[in-house]
Amino acid sequence: MQQADHGRAAAGGAPGAGEPLGLSHITLIVSDLDRTQEMLEQVFEARCLYRSDGQTFSLSEERFFDIGGTWLAIMKGDPLPARSYNHVAFRIREDEFETRRARIEALGLELRAPRPRIPGEGRSLYFHGPDDHLFELHTGTLAERLAAYESAAR
């Protein structure tokens, strides 16, 4: 099995010269800002940092959130034309798994069956948001997944 050099990424090291500094933000286009905000606050415990409230400094009305130090923006617009496996994954602690599942179910969001797993790579909850964006809540880390893959390949 070929493996890329993942040491710095797995260890959370600093980027080298000329590399991006990291993820800046994620933007999702949604049809209902209020409904999406409710999902973000209930499932992810997101903090709303900004609401354009009718002003348009960008392409459309928008809101900014902090989710575990990640900047997530939502902008008003047409929903996705179709579902796919493209997704955004957030890491959670193992002891939060069932609580997060209950929050997703309480909002009536559709849980997707998890993909096949090998021991040691963590557990995931996949669910579609109000506009069919796919989200994942994952209990593992990159280092744990790579170690599990390496062990399974032996």
C-alpha positions in Angstrom: 0.0 0.0 0.0 1.4 3.4 -1.0 1.3 6.1 1.6 1.9 9.8 1.2 4.0 11.7 3.6 1.4 12.4 6.3 3.6 13.0 9.3 3.1 16.8 9.5 -0.6 16.7 8.8 -1.2 13.9 11.2 0.8 15.7 13.9 -0.8 19.0 13.2 2.5 20.6 12.2 3.0 24.0 10.6 2.9 24.4 6.9 6.1 24.9 4.9 7.1 27.9 2.9 4.6 28.5 0.0 1.9 26.2 1.4 -1.5 27.4 2.4 -1.7 28.2 6.1 -4.7 25.9 6.6 -8.4 26.0 6.0 -9.9 29.5 5.9 -13.6 28.8 5.9 -16.3 26.7 4.4 -19.3 28.2 2.6 -22.6 26.5 2.0 -25.4 27.9 -0.1 -28.8 27.3 1.6 -32.4 28.1 0.8 -33.4 28.9 4.5 -30.9 30.7 6.7 -33.0 30.3 9.8 -33.5 26.6 9.4 -29.8 26.0 8.7 -28.8 28.1 11.6 -31.0 26.0 13.9 -29.4 22.8 12.7 -25.9 24.3 13.1 -26.6 25.5 16.7 -28.4 22.3 17.8 -26.1 19.6 16.2 -22.7 21.4 16.1 -23.2 23.8 19.0 -22.2 26.5 16.5 -21.9 30.1 17.6 -23.3 32.7 15.2 -20.7 35.5 14.8 -22.3 37.6 12.1 -25.7 38.1 10.4 -25.9 40.3 7.3 -29.6 40.9 8.1 -30.6 42.0 4.6 -27.3 43.8 3.7 -25.4 42.2 0.9 -21.6 42.7 1.1 -21.0 39.5 -0.7 -23.2 37.6 -3.3 -26.3 37.3 -1.0 -27.5 37.5 2.6 -25.1 35.5 4.8 -24.3 34.3 8.3 -20.9 33.3 9.8 -20.5 30.7 12.5 -17.7 29.3 14.6 -17.7 25.5 15.0 -14.8 24.3 17.0 -12.5 27.0 15.6 -13.6 26.5 12.0 -15.3 29.4 10.2 -18.5 28.2 8.5 -20.5 30.6 6.3 -24.0 30.1 5.0 -25.4 32.2 2.1 -28.9 32.4 0.8 -29.4 30.8 -2.6 -30.7 27.8 -4.5 -30.4 24.4 -2.8 -28.2 21.7 -4.3 -29.6 20.0 -7.4 -28.7 16.5 -6.1 -27.1 14.6 -3.2 -23.6 13.3 -3.3 -20.9 11.9 -1.0 -19.1 15.2 -1.0 -19.2 16.2 2.7 -17.8 18.2 5.5 -16.6 16.3 8.6 -16.2 17.6 12.1 -14.4 15.7 14.8 -16.3 14.8 18.0 -15.4 12.9 21.2 -16.5 9.3 21.4 -18.6 10.1 24.5 -20.7 12.6 22.5 -21.7 10.2 19.7 -25.2 9.2 21.0 -26.0 12.7 22.2 -25.2 14.1 18.8 -27.3 11.3 17.1 -30.2 12.2 19.3 -29.9 15.9 18.3 -29.9 15.0 14.6 -32.9 12.8 15.0 -34.8 15.4 17.1 -34.4 17.9 14.2 -35.9 15.3 11.8 -32.7 15.3 9.7 -32.0 12.2 7.6 -29.2 10.0 8.9 -27.3 8.1 6.2 -26.0 4.6 6.8 -22.3 4.6 7.7 -19.8 3.3 5.2 -18.0 0.0 6.1 -15.3 0.5 8.7 -12.3 -1.4 9.9 -11.4 -1.5 13.6 -9.6 1.5 15.0 -10.6 4.2 12.5 -13.4 5.8 14.6 -17.2 6.0 14.2 -19.2 8.4 12.1 -22.7 9.9 11.9 -23.5 11.0 8.3 -26.6 13.2 7.9 -28.1 15.5 5.3 -28.8 19.1 6.3 -32.0 21.0 5.2 -30.6 21.6 1.7 -29.1 18.2 1.2 -25.5 19.1 2.2 -23.9 16.0 3.7 -22.2 16.4 7.1 -20.2 13.9 9.1 -19.5 13.8 12.8 -16.4 11.6 13.3 -14.8 10.3 16.4 -11.3 9.5 15.0 -8.2 11.4 13.8 -6.2 11.2 10.7 -3.3 9.5 12.6 -5.7 6.8 14.0 -7.2 6.1 10.5 -3.8 5.8 8.9 -2.6 3.4 11.6 -5.8 1.3 11.2 -5.3 1.2 7.4 -1.7 0.2 7.9 -2.6 -2.5 10.3 -5.4 -3.9 8.1 -3.1 -4.0 5.1 -0.7 -6.4 6.9 
